[in-house]
Amino acid sequence: DELEYLDGRIIERHGYSVFGEDGTYYAWSWTFRDITEQKAAAEALRESEERVSKERMVLYNSFMNAPAAIAIVKGDTFIYEFANSEYERILGRKITIGKTVQELFPELEAQGIMAMLTNVFTTGEPFIANEFPVELMNNSTGELVLGYYNTVVQPMKDEKGNTKRLLSHGVEVTQNVEARKQIEASEQGLKRYKHMADNANEPFILMREDGTFAYLNDLALQRWGYTKEEALHIRVPDVDPIYNDEVFNAAFAEAQKNTLPQFETLHKKKDGTIYPVEINMGGLTLEGKPYMFAIARDITERKMMQDQLKESEVKFRVLSETVPHMIWTATADGKRNFFNQYTLDYTGLTHEELEGDGWQRTIFQDDLENEVIIWQHTVATGENLTAEKRIRRHDGSFRWHLCHSIARKDSNGNIIGWIGTCTDITEQKAFTEVLEEKVKERTYQLHLQNETFKIAEKIAKFGSYKWNMKTDSLEYSDNLFRLFDCKPNQFIPSYEKFLSFIHPDDLQRVIKNVEETRKTGKLVETPYRIISKTGKIKYLRSSVSFTGGDDNSLLIGTVQDISKDVEAAMELRTKNIELENSNAELASFSFVASHDLKEPLRKIRTFSNLIIEKENFSEKTLDYFNRITSSVVRMQDLIDSLLNFSRVNKSEMVFEPCDLNALIEVSKDDLQLKIIEKQVTIEYENLPVVMAVSIQISQLITNLLENAIKYSRPEVKPLIRISSSIIEGEKIKHPSANKKTKYHSIEFADNGIGFEQEYEKKIFGLFQRLHGKDEYSGTGIGLGIVKKIVTYHDGFIVAEGKPNIGATFKIYIPKA
């Protein structure tokens, strides 16, 4: 029997009678064996087996519920081991497990299908075919019925690479093939095609040669979320990201020659949602014009099922090959059909030698007869089995194992197989001794960790405590005493003693927070002040966690000295106030610059013009006045440019959709007189909508257009071309480009005077000019404003120029 001690140990006890040489009973003997770890290992193994059983159950249910015909046949005679309901439905008859393909479908021999199965089994090469024609016998009429299937026959190999089974996966596409053939044979053109498409049970699409849609049935419109009117304005690349114009043109041309093989792709709905589809495509001619049709079957559920199947199988394989236990599976009648690598390595036998009843050769001879009886009883009753047995190792020795067998059942409770494990328990006593040594080692490590924690408390200036709210007892770490400027254990910790250190101004708030913590079980982490034993004022912050069951009776917490953090926050607050004052002064300067500085200049200009109009001066004097007026204008322009530069403020940026086409029209209106005067041509089309600050992007466009007009060649009419594209950051050779970001690339190209490339960086600097003020007017700030705006939008600008040919400014702004 087994005895369970108060410390949790479980002891196995055996009693024996002792007799003398004359046969007289004279004593009773007991032996005891600690099986605590054996029991724990058995429980852990049982839980592992249950997880494996669930994983295989998921795999089975996934096959049974798959939206495709799936069957598994064994051996070179192709005996059915499994067939799901979809397989039976599309083939039109019940599959009897244990029967061969030849017995159930004799009509397949003449069609070469049995030869194909033999070829896959012999060569190990899978058979894959789309629209594969098969004639099946109709049990009611006795006639052969032609159907089309997308078929895959895949070999299932053992650990040595030998084919043992075949997995058949198929989807019936008869309706799609017949529909396509009817479309191609149609003599009534597009009208009859639309009638067929409207009565189809899958989304049907008809495409023109230019990629626009000639017709979509209601199922296609519903799936994509478009109305019929909206569908007239979209193209194939709008709903299928894979089909750009080049790919579509190639597919369209190929479809006119041959029906395209069935394939999988992704479709995009109107709302941007992406989902997988299976496509059948082909070309046809309607009313003398070439078209391409597509039947798009939504395979979202099938993909999810395939992922689940794959994940389940991978999990089981990984589990079986990583755990140090024998793992095997068996069919419903108890025949073993799978062994993990650990079992093969332990026994030294191959999978073929062990499968079926071959595993019995590894059982100790004295145990074999009883083991077979127990296993037969288990298979017959469906009961789970736990037993100890001796199993032969590859070196001929026998070792004790604890073995478990669990029945796998389907959703109706029927047994579909078995899964079992065996764990070596021969070294149990040695393991126990090792475990005891590890416990000692772990105890020492915990001691080291405690000492390390104490050192960490000192370095990080925090302490810890435990507070039992039921008994109102507190325990402080040594460093928590030190935070109060006390020696460790200098006083007996209590709630009242803790409150005695709290700053009077924070006392009521701390009491209220503690009561809230007691009531809700959640700590209100509000910093508070204490007055230490030495009179120092410190800022502390507490963090806690409750334990001790549902009553949250035990509170474990930490207390950290955050005095330096608070001081830093106060200093930061002071700096912020200083910054606000500085910003106010800057605003005052802007007002002075925009009003008080410009007012005297305006008067100088006005009075100079009045003097010139009313007085007669010599040419030299008029030249002086003209120089004065010209200097005043430059000074006014300089002040305006500096103000514009200072007003580009990142803190006030509000991003919104900006239509570049509309903003260019606004800038053209602002520059209308200059455009007319110099006969400027501005070309652009289909520019994007970007997320940006509208007023700043408008100013950027105006500055670039004005710059191109200003630096045009006198003998050439100015031409400005504006274009855009989307480009990956990794393709941009610029240090500011983020490799993981997509950018709007917007180019302003002109045919003006250009510049030497060595001056690229200079032209974006404030007050930087490549020409004298007498040659070209300006302040040298316009491009500086452009660069500042682009930088504030997390972008960058590049300039390229060639003297007397023109300049190109490329602006890169992140795509939202």
C-alpha positions in Angstrom: 0.0 0.0 0.0 1.0 3.7 -0.2 1.4 6.1 2.7 1.2 9.9 2.4 3.2 11.9 5.0 2.4 15.4 6.3 5.5 16.9 4.4 4.0 15.6 1.1 6.2 12.5 0.6 4.5 9.4 -0.7 6.0 6.0 0.6 5.3 2.6 -0.9 5.1 0.0 1.9 5.4 -3.9 1.5 4.8 -6.4 4.4 6.3 -9.9 4.6 5.8 -12.9 7.1 9.0 -14.4 8.4 9.2 -18.2 9.3 11.9 -20.3 10.9 13.6 -23.3 9.5 10.9 -25.5 11.1 8.1 -23.5 9.4 7.1 -21.7 12.6 6.0 -18.1 12.1 8.0 -15.8 14.4 8.1 -12.2 12.9 6.7 -9.6 10.4 8.9 -7.6 8.1 8.3 -4.2 6.4 10.1 -2.5 3.5 9.6 1.1 2.5 10.3 2.9 -0.8 10.0 6.7 -1.4 7.9 7.0 -4.7 7.2 10.8 -4.4 9.1 11.8 -7.5 7.8 8.7 -9.4 4.2 9.8 -8.7 5.0 13.4 -9.7 6.6 12.2 -12.9 3.6 10.0 -13.7 1.3 12.9 -13.2 3.4 15.1 -15.5 3.5 12.4 -18.1 -0.3 12.0 -17.9 -0.8 15.7 -18.5 1.6 15.5 -21.5 -0.3 12.6 -22.9 -3.6 14.4 -22.6 -2.1 17.4 -24.5 -0.8 15.1 -27.3 -4.2 13.4 -27.5 -6.0 16.8 -27.9 -3.5 17.8 -30.6 -4.2 14.7 -32.6 -7.9 15.1 -32.0 -7.7 18.6 -33.5 -5.8 17.1 -36.5 -8.5 14.5 -37.0 -11.4 16.9 -36.7 -9.6 19.3 -39.1 -9.4 16.6 -41.8 -13.0 15.6 -41.2 -14.3 19.1 -41.4 -12.0 20.3 -44.3 -13.9 21.8 -47.2 -12.0 19.5 -49.6 -12.0 15.7 -50.3 -9.3 14.0 -48.2 -8.5 10.3 -48.0 -5.6 8.2 -46.9 -4.8 4.7 -48.4 -2.1 2.3 -47.1 0.3 0.0 -48.9 0.8 -0.7 -52.6 -2.8 -2.2 -52.7 -4.2 1.1 -51.6 -6.3 0.1 -48.6 -8.5 2.9 -47.3 -7.6 4.0 -43.8 -9.4 7.3 -43.8 -11.9 9.3 -45.9 -13.8 12.4 -44.8 -17.4 13.2 -45.6 -16.5 15.6 -48.4 -14.6 12.8 -50.1 -17.6 10.5 -49.9 -19.9 13.3 -51.1 -18.1 14.3 -54.3 -17.3 10.6 -55.2 -20.9 9.6 -54.6 -20.5 6.5 -52.5 -19.7 5.4 -48.9 -16.1 4.5 -48.2 -15.6 1.3 -46.3 -12.3 1.4 -44.2 -10.2 -1.7 -45.0 -11.4 -1.9 -48.6 -9.1 -1.1 -51.5 -9.6 1.6 -54.1 -9.9 -1.1 -56.8 -12.7 -2.8 -54.9 -14.8 0.4 -54.4 -14.0 2.1 -57.7 -13.3 -0.6 -60.4 -14.1 2.0 -63.1 -10.8 3.8 -62.3 -8.6 1.1 -63.7 -9.4 1.8 -67.4 -8.8 5.5 -66.9 -5.2 5.0 -65.8 -5.8 6.2 -62.3 -4.7 3.0 -60.6 -1.4 3.2 -62.6 -1.0 6.8 -61.5 -1.4 5.7 -57.8 1.2 3.0 -58.3 3.6 5.5 -59.9 3.3 7.9 -56.9 3.8 5.0 -54.4 6.8 3.6 -56.3 8.6 6.9 -57.2 7.7 9.0 -54.2 6.8 11.9 -56.5 3.4 13.6 -55.9 0.8 13.8 -58.6 -0.7 17.3 -59.1 -3.4 18.2 -61.7 -5.9 20.9 -62.2 -9.3 20.2 -63.8 -8.4 16.5 -63.8 -11.2 14.5 -65.6 -12.6 11.4 -63.9 -15.5 9.3 -64.8 -17.4 7.8 -61.8 -20.1 5.2 -61.8 -23.6 6.5 -60.9 -25.0 3.8 -58.5 -28.6 4.7 -59.4 -28.3 4.6 -63.2 -25.2 2.5 -63.7 -23.8 5.2 -66.1 -20.4 6.8 -66.0 -20.5 10.5 -65.1 -17.7 12.8 -66.1 -16.4 15.3 -63.4 -13.4 17.6 -63.1 -11.2 17.9 -60.0 -8.2 19.8 -58.8 -6.2 16.9 -57.4 -3.1 16.3 -55.3 -1.9 12.8 -54.5 1.0 13.1 -51.9 3.2 10.2 -50.7 3.5 9.8 -46.9 6.9 8.5 -45.9 8.4 6.9 -42.8 11.6 8.1 -41.0 13.7 6.3 -43.7 12.0 8.0 -46.6 10.0 4.9 -47.7 6.5 5.5 -48.9 3.9 3.8 -46.7 0.7 5.6 -47.5 -0.8 8.0 -50.0 -2.7 11.2 -49.0 -5.3 12.3 -51.6 -6.6 15.9 -51.6 -9.2 17.1 -54.1 -11.6 19.9 -54.9 -14.4 19.4 -57.4 -14.4 22.2 -60.1 -16.8 20.5 -62.6 -19.2 23.4 -62.4 -16.5 25.9 -63.1 -15.1 24.0 -66.1 -18.6 23.5 -67.6 -19.4 27.1 -67.0 -16.2 28.2 -68.8 -17.0 25.8 -71.7 -20.5 27.1 -71.9 -19.1 30.7 -72.1 -16.7 29.8 -74.8 -19.4 28.0 -76.8 -21.9 30.8 -76.4 -23.2 32.2 -79.6 -25.3 35.0 -78.0 -22.3 37.1 -76.7 -22.1 39.2 -73.6 -25.8 39.0 -72.9 -25.9 35.3 -72.4 -22.6 35.4 -70.4 -24.1 37.8 -68.0 -27.1 35.5 -67.5 -24.7 32.6 -66.7 -22.6 34.7 -64.4 -25.7 35.9 -62.4 -26.7 32.3 -61.9 -23.3 31.1 -60.8 -22.6 30.1 -57.1 -19.2 31.8 -57.0 -18.0 35.4 -57.8 -17.7 35.7 -61.6 -15.8 38.6 -63.2 -15.3 39.6 -66.8 -12.4 41.8 -67.7 -11.5 43.9 -70.7 -8.0 44.1 -72.3 -7.3 47.4 -70.5 -7.9 45.9 -67.1 -11.3 47.4 -66.5 -14.3 45.3 -65.5 -16.9 44.6 -68.2 -19.2 42.8 -65.8 -19.3 41.5 -62.2 -22.1 39.3 -60.8 -23.8 40.2 -57.5 -21.6 37.7 -55.6 -18.5 39.5 -56.7 -19.9 42.9 -55.9 -21.1 41.8 -52.5 -17.7 40.2 -51.6 -15.7 43.3 -52.6 -18.2 45.8 -51.2 -18.7 47.8 -54.4 -21.8 48.9 -56.1 -22.2 48.3 -59.9 -21.6 52.0 -60.5 -18.5 52.0 -58.4 -17.2 48.9 -60.2 -17.1 50.8 -63.5 -14.4 53.1 -62.1 -12.0 50.4 -60.7 -9.5 48.2 -62.4 -8.0 44.8 -61.7 -4.9 46.2 -59.8 -7.4 47.9 -57.4 -8.7 44.5 -56.1 -5.7 42.2 -56.7 -2.4 43.6 -55.4 -0.4 41.0 -57.4 -1.8 42.1 -60.8 0.0 45.3 -61.8 -0.5 46.4 -65.4 2.5 44.4 -66.7 1.4 41.1 -65.0 -2.2 41.6 -66.1 -1.3 42.2 -69.7 0.8 39.0 -69.8 -2.0 37.0 -68.2 -4.6 38.4 -70.6 -2.5 37.5 -73.6 -1.8 34.0 -72.3 -5.5 33.4 -71.5 -6.5 34.0 -75.1 -4.3 31.0 -76.0 -4.9 28.6 -73.1 -7.0 28.4 -70.0 -4.7 29.5 -67.1 -3.9 27.0 -64.4 -5.8 27.3 -61.2 -3.9 29.4 -58.6 -4.3 31.1 -55.3 -3.9 34.9 -54.8 -5.2 37.7 -52.5 -8.1 40.0 -53.1 -8.7 43.4 -51.6 -12.2 44.6 -50.6 -13.3 48.2 -50.8 -12.6 48.7 -47.1 -9.0 47.5 -47.6 -9.5 44.0 -46.1 -7.3 41.3 -47.7 -8.6 37.7 -48.1 -7.3 34.6 -50.0 -9.1 33.3 -53.1 -8.7 30.4 -55.5 -8.9 31.6 -59.1 -9.9 29.9 -62.4 -9.2 32.2 -65.4 -9.5 31.9 -69.1 -9.9 33.9 -72.3 -12.9 34.1 -74.6 -14.3 36.2 -77.4 -17.7 37.9 -77.1 -19.2 39.9 -79.9 -15.8 39.9 -81.7 -13.9 41.3 -78.7 -11.3 39.5 -76.5 -12.2 39.2 -72.8 -10.8 37.3 -69.8 -13.1 35.7 -67.2 -12.3 34.7 -63.6 -14.1 32.6 -61.0 -12.9 33.7 -57.6 -13.6 31.2 -54.8 -13.1 32.5 -51.2 -10.8 30.1 -49.5 -10.4 31.9 -46.1 -11.9 28.9 -44.2 -9.8 26.4 -46.1 -6.6 28.4 -45.4 -7.5 28.6 -41.7 -8.1 24.8 -41.6 -4.9 24.1 -43.4 -3.0 26.3 -41.0 -4.6 24.5 -38.1 -3.8 21.1 -39.6 -0.2 22.1 -40.2 0.2 23.7 -36.7 -1.4 20.6 -35.0 0.8 18.2 -36.9 4.0 20.3 -36.2 3.1 20.6 -32.5 2.7 16.8 -32.2 5.8 16.0 -34.1 7.9 18.5 -32.1 6.5 17.3 -28.8 7.1 13.6 -29.7 10.6 14.2 -30.9 11.7 16.5 -28.0 10.4 14.7 -24.9 12.7 12.0 -23.4 10.0 9.4 -23.4 8.8 6.6 -25.7 5.7 7.9 -27.6 3.6 5.7 -29.8 0.2 5.6 -31.5 -2.1 2.8 -32.5 -5.2 2.3 -34.6 -8.6 1.7 -33.0 -8.0 -2.1 -33.0 -4.7 -1.7 -31.1 -2.2 -2.1 -33.9 0.8 0.2 -33.3 1.5 2.5 -36.3 3.8 5.2 -35.1 6.9 5.4 -32.8 9.0 8.5 -32.0 12.8 8.5 -32.6 13.4 8.0 -28.8 11.6 4.6 -29.0 13.7 3.6 -32.1 16.9 4.7 -30.4 16.1 2.9 -27.1 15.0 -0.4 -28.6 17.5 -0.4 -31.5 14.6 -1.6 -33.8 13.2 -0.1 -36.9 9.7 1.3 -37.4 8.8 -1.8 -39.5 10.0 -4.2 -36.8 7.9 -2.5 -34.1 4.6 -1.7 -35.9 1.6 -3.9 -35.7 2.3 -6.3 -32.8 6.1 -6.2 -33.3 6.5 -4.2 -30.1 5.7 -7.3 -28.1 9.2 -8.6 -28.8 10.6 -5.9 -26.5 8.6 -6.9 -23.4 10.3 -9.0 -20.7 9.2 -12.7 -21.3 7.7 -13.2 -17.9 5.6 -10.1 -18.3 4.5 -10.6 -21.9 1.5 -12.9 -21.5 -0.1 -10.7 -18.8 0.8 -7.5 -20.8 -1.0 -8.9 -24.0 -4.1 -9.8 -21.9 -4.2 -6.3 -20.3 -3.8 -4.6 -23.7 -6.6 -6.6 -25.3 -8.9 -5.8 -22.4 -8.0 -2.1 -22.7 -8.7 -2.0 -26.5 -12.0 -3.8 -26.0 -13.3 -1.6 -23.2 -11.7 1.7 -24.2 -10.4 2.3 -20.7 -7.2 4.2 -20.1 -4.3 2.1 -19.0 -1.4 2.8 -16.5 1.1 0.0 -15.8 4.7 -0.7 -15.1 6.6 -3.0 -17.3 10.2 -4.1 -18.2 11.3 -3.1 -21.7 14.4 -4.4 -23.4 17.0 -1.8 -24.4 19.2 -2.0 -27.5 22.1 -3.4 -25.4 19.9 -6.4 -24.2 19.3 -5.1 -20.7 15.7 -4.6 -19.4 14.7 -1.4 -17.6 11.5 -0.6 -15.7 9.1 1.9 -17.4 5.9 3.6 -16.3 3.5 3.3 -19.3 0.2 5.1 -20.0 -2.3 4.5 -22.8 -5.1 6.9 -23.7 -8.0 6.4 -26.1 -8.5 9.0 -28.8 -12.2 9.6 -29.6 -14.2 11.5 -32.1 -16.9 14.0 -31.4 -19.4 11.1 -31.1 -17.3 9.3 -28.5 -16.1 6.6 -30.9 -12.5 5.3 -30.5 -10.4 6.3 -33.5 -7.0 5.4 -32.1 -4.7 5.2 -29.1 -1.7 7.2 -27.9 0.8 5.9 -25.4 3.9 6.8 -23.5 6.6 5.0 -21.5 9.0 6.6 -19.1 12.1 5.0 -17.7 11.8 4.8 -13.9 14.8 2.5 -13.2 17.0 5.2 -11.8 14.3 6.6 -9.5 16.3 6.2 -6.3 19.4 7.7 -7.9 17.2 10.5 -9.2 15.9 11.2 -5.7 19.4 11.5 -4.3 20.3 13.9 -7.1 17.2 15.8 -6.4 18.0 16.2 -2.8 21.4 17.5 -3.7 19.8 20.0 -6.1 17.5 21.1 -3.3 20.5 21.9 -1.2 22.1 23.7 -4.1 18.8 25.6 -4.7 18.7 26.6 -1.0 22.2 28.0 -1.3 21.2 29.9 -4.5 18.2 31.4 -2.8 20.5 32.5 0.0 22.8 34.2 -2.6 19.7 35.8 -4.2 18.6 37.2 -0.9 22.0 38.7 -0.3 22.1 40.0 -3.8 18.6 41.6 -3.3 19.8 43.3 -0.2 22.7 44.8 -2.1 20.4 45.9 -4.9 18.1 47.6 -2.4 21.0 49.8 -1.2 22.2 50.6 -4.7 18.7 51.5 -6.1 17.6 53.2 -2.8 14.5 51.1 -2.2 13.3 48.9 0.5 10.7 46.1 0.8 8.1 45.0 3.3 5.4 42.4 4.0 2.2 43.4 5.7 -0.3 40.8 6.9 -3.5 42.8 7.1 -5.3 40.1 9.1 -2.8 40.1 11.9 -1.7 43.7 11.2 2.0 42.6 11.4 4.7 44.2 9.3 8.2 43.1 8.3 10.7 45.5 6.9 13.9 44.8 4.9 17.1 46.3 6.3 17.2 49.0 3.7 13.7 50.2 4.4 14.8 51.0 7.9 17.8 52.9 6.3 15.4 55.0 4.1 14.0 56.3 7.4 17.6 57.0 8.5 17.3 54.2 11.1 19.5 51.2 11.7 18.0 47.8 10.7 15.5 46.5 13.3 15.9 49.8 15.3 12.1 49.7 15.9 9.2 47.3 15.6 7.4 48.0 12.3 3.8 48.9 12.5 1.2 50.9 10.6 1.1 53.6 13.3 4.9 53.8 13.3 4.9 54.3 9.6 2.4 57.1 9.8 4.6 58.9 12.4 7.3 59.5 9.6 4.8 61.0 7.1 5.0 64.7 6.5 2.0 66.5 8.2 0.9 68.0 4.9 0.6 64.5 3.3 -0.6 62.5 6.3 -4.4 62.6 5.5 -3.8 61.8 1.9 -1.7 58.7 2.8 -4.2 57.5 5.3 -7.0 57.8 2.7 -4.9 56.0 0.1 -4.2 53.1 2.5 -7.9 52.7 3.3 -8.7 52.7 -0.4 -6.0 50.0 -0.9 -7.5 47.9 1.9 -11.0 48.3 0.4 -10.3 47.7 -3.3 -7.1 45.6 -3.3 -5.5 48.2 -5.6 -2.7 50.5 -4.6 -3.0 54.2 -5.2 0.6 55.0 -6.2 0.8 58.6 -5.2 4.3 60.0 -4.1 4.4 61.2 -0.5 6.9 62.9 1.8 8.4 61.7 5.0 10.5 63.3 7.7 13.3 60.9 8.5 14.8 60.3 11.9 17.6 62.8 11.1 15.0 65.5 10.0 15.5 65.1 6.3 12.5 65.5 4.0 12.4 62.7 1.4 10.0 61.9 -1.4 9.0 58.2 -1.5 6.8 56.1 -3.8 5.3 52.7 -2.9 4.4 49.7 -5.2 2.5 46.6 -3.9 1.2 43.2 -4.9 -1.4 41.2 -2.9 -1.2 37.5 -2.2 -2.7 35.1 0.3 -5.8 34.0 -1.5 -9.1 35.7 -2.3 -9.1 37.8 0.9 -5.9 39.7 -0.2 -4.7 39.4 3.3 -0.9 39.6 2.6 0.5 42.7 1.0 4.1 42.6 -0.4 5.5 46.0 -1.5 8.5 48.1 -2.2 9.3 51.7 -1.2 11.7 53.8 -3.3 13.4 57.1 -2.6 12.5 59.4 -5.5 13.8 62.6 -4.0 16.3 63.2 -6.8 13.5 62.5 -9.4 11.3 65.0 -7.8 14.1 67.6 -7.7 14.8 66.9 -11.4 11.0 67.4 -12.2 11.0 70.7 -10.3 14.1 71.9 -12.2 12.4 70.8 -15.5 9.3 72.8 -14.6 11.5 75.9 -14.0 13.1 75.4 -17.4 9.7 75.1 -19.1 8.7 78.4 -17.6 11.9 80.0 -18.8 11.2 78.5 -22.3 7.7 79.9 -22.3 9.0 83.3 -21.4 11.6 83.0 -24.2 8.8 82.1 -26.6 6.8 85.1 -25.5 9.9 87.4 -26.1 10.3 85.8 -29.6 6.6 86.5 -30.3 7.2 90.1 -29.2 10.2 90.3 -31.6 8.0 89.0 -34.4 5.5 91.8 -33.8 8.2 94.4 -33.7 9.7 92.9 -36.9 6.4 92.8 -38.7 5.3 96.3 -37.6 7.8 98.6 -35.9 10.7 97.6 -38.2 8.7 97.7 -41.4 6.9 101.0 -40.7 10.0 103.2 -41.0 11.0 101.4 -44.2 7.5 102.0 -45.6 7.8 105.7 -44.9 11.3 105.9 -46.5 10.0 104.2 -49.6 6.9 106.4 -49.7 8.6 109.7 -49.2 11.4 108.8 -51.6 8.8 108.2 -54.3 7.0 111.5 -53.5 10.3 113.4 -53.8 11.1 111.8 -57.2 7.6 112.6 -58.5 7.5 116.3 -57.4 11.1 117.4 -57.9 13.4 117.5 -60.9 16.8 116.0 -60.2 19.8 115.2 -62.1 20.3 111.6 -63.3 22.9 111.0 -60.6 20.5 112.2 -57.9 17.7 110.0 -59.3 20.1 107.0 -59.3 20.7 107.6 -55.6 17.0 107.7 -54.8 16.5 104.5 -56.9 19.2 102.8 -54.9 17.6 103.9 -51.7 14.2 102.5 -52.8 15.8 99.3 -54.0 17.5 98.8 -50.7 14.3 99.4 -48.8 12.5 96.8 -50.9 15.2 94.2 -50.2 15.0 95.0 -46.5 11.2 94.6 -46.5 11.6 91.3 -48.4 14.2 90.1 -45.9 12.0 90.9 -42.9 9.0 89.1 -44.5 11.2 86.0 -45.3 12.6 85.9 -41.7 9.1 86.1 -40.4 7.9 83.3 -42.7 10.9 81.2 -41.6 10.2 81.7 -37.9 6.5 80.9 -38.3 7.3 77.3 -39.5 6.6 75.9 -36.1 6.6 72.1 -35.5 4.7 72.3 -32.2 1.6 73.8 -33.9 1.5 71.3 -36.8 -1.9 69.7 -37.4 -1.8 67.0 -40.1 -4.7 66.6 -42.5 -5.2 65.2 -46.0 -3.7 67.7 -48.6 -4.5 67.4 -52.3 -1.3 68.6 -54.0 -3.2 69.2 -57.2 -5.5 71.8 -55.5 -2.5 73.4 -53.6 -0.6 73.9 -56.9 -3.6 75.7 -58.4 -3.7 78.0 -55.3 0.0 78.8 -55.8 -0.5 79.5 -59.5 -3.2 82.0 -58.6 -0.8 83.7 -56.2 2.0 83.9 -58.8 -0.4 84.6 -61.7 1.3 88.0 -62.7 4.8 86.5 -62.8 3.5 83.4 -64.7 1.9 85.7 -67.4 4.9 88.1 -67.5 7.4 85.3 -68.2 5.0 83.0 -70.1 5.6 80.1 -67.7 4.2 76.6 -68.4 3.5 74.4 -65.4 2.8 70.7 -66.1 1.5 68.1 -63.6 -1.3 65.5 -63.3 -2.6 62.9 -60.8 -0.5 64.2 -57.9 -1.3 62.4 -54.6 -3.1 63.4 -51.4 -0.6 63.5 -48.6 -1.0 63.8 -44.8 0.6 67.1 -44.0 0.1 70.7 -42.7 -1.8 72.3 -45.5 -0.6 75.9 -45.1 3.1 74.8 -44.9 2.9 72.6 -47.9 1.2 75.4 -49.8 4.1 77.7 -48.8 6.6 75.1 -49.9 5.0 74.8 -53.4 4.8 78.5 -53.8 8.5 79.0 -52.9 9.7 76.2 -55.3 7.6 77.6 -58.2 8.7 81.2 -57.5 12.3 80.0 -57.3 12.0 78.2 -60.7 10.4 81.3 -62.3 13.0 83.7 -60.8 16.0 81.6 -62.0 14.7 81.0 -65.5 16.9 81.7 -68.6 15.9 85.0 -70.4 16.0 83.4 -73.9 13.9 80.3 -72.9 10.3 80.2 -71.9 10.1 78.6 -68.4 8.8 75.0 -68.2 8.1 73.5 -64.8 7.2 69.8 -64.6 5.8 68.4 -61.3 5.6 64.6 -60.9 5.2 62.1 -58.0 5.7 58.4 -57.1 5.8 56.0 -54.1 9.2 54.7 -53.2 10.5 52.3 -50.5 12.9 53.9 -48.0 15.5 51.1 -48.6 15.8 52.2 -52.3 16.6 55.8 -51.4 20.3 56.6 -51.1 20.1 59.3 -48.5 21.2 59.2 -44.9 17.8 60.6 -43.7 15.8 57.8 -45.3 14.1 55.3 -43.0 14.6 51.8 -44.6 11.3 50.6 -43.2 9.2 53.6 -44.4 7.5 54.3 -47.7 7.8 57.8 -49.1 5.9 60.2 -51.4 8.6 61.4 -53.9 7.5 64.7 -55.4 9.8 66.3 -58.1 9.9 69.9 -59.3 12.0 70.0 -62.5 12.7 73.3 -64.4 14.6 74.3 -67.5 16.2 77.4 -65.9 19.8 78.4 -65.3 20.5 75.4 -63.0 23.6 75.3 -60.7 26.8 73.3 -60.1 26.1 70.2 -58.1 28.8 71.1 -55.6 26.5 73.9 -54.3 23.6 71.5 -53.5 23.8 72.0 -49.7 24.7 75.7 -49.9 21.4 76.7 -51.6 19.3 75.5 -48.6 21.2 77.7 -46.1 19.8 81.0 -44.8 21.0 84.1 -46.8 22.9 81.8 -49.2 22.9 83.1 -52.8 24.8 81.8 -55.8 24.3 85.0 -57.8 24.6 88.7 -57.0 21.5 90.7 -55.9 21.7 92.8 -59.1 21.4 89.7 -61.3 18.4 88.1 -59.4 16.3 89.5 -56.7 15.6 87.7 -53.4 16.7 87.2 -49.8 18.3 83.8 -49.9 15.7 82.4 -47.4 13.1 80.8 -49.7 14.8 77.4 -50.1 15.7 77.5 -46.4 12.0 77.7 -45.6 11.3 74.8 -48.0 13.9 72.6 -46.2 12.6 73.5 -42.8 9.0 72.5 -43.8 10.1 69.2 -45.2 12.2 68.5 -42.1 9.2 69.2 -39.8 7.3 66.6 -41.8 9.9 64.0 -41.0 11.1 64.1 -44.6 14.1 65.4 -46.6 14.9 67.3 -49.9 17.5 66.7 -52.5 18.5 69.1 -55.3 20.1 68.2 -58.6 21.3 70.8 -61.1 23.2 71.3 -64.4 24.3 74.8 -65.4 22.1 76.2 -68.3 20.0 73.1 -68.4 17.9 73.2 -65.3 17.4 72.1 -61.7 15.3 69.4 -60.1 14.2 69.5 -56.4 13.1 66.0 -55.0 11.0 66.1 -51.9 10.5 63.0 -49.8 7.6 62.9 -47.3 6.6 59.7 -45.4 3.5 58.0 -46.7 0.8 57.8 -44.1 
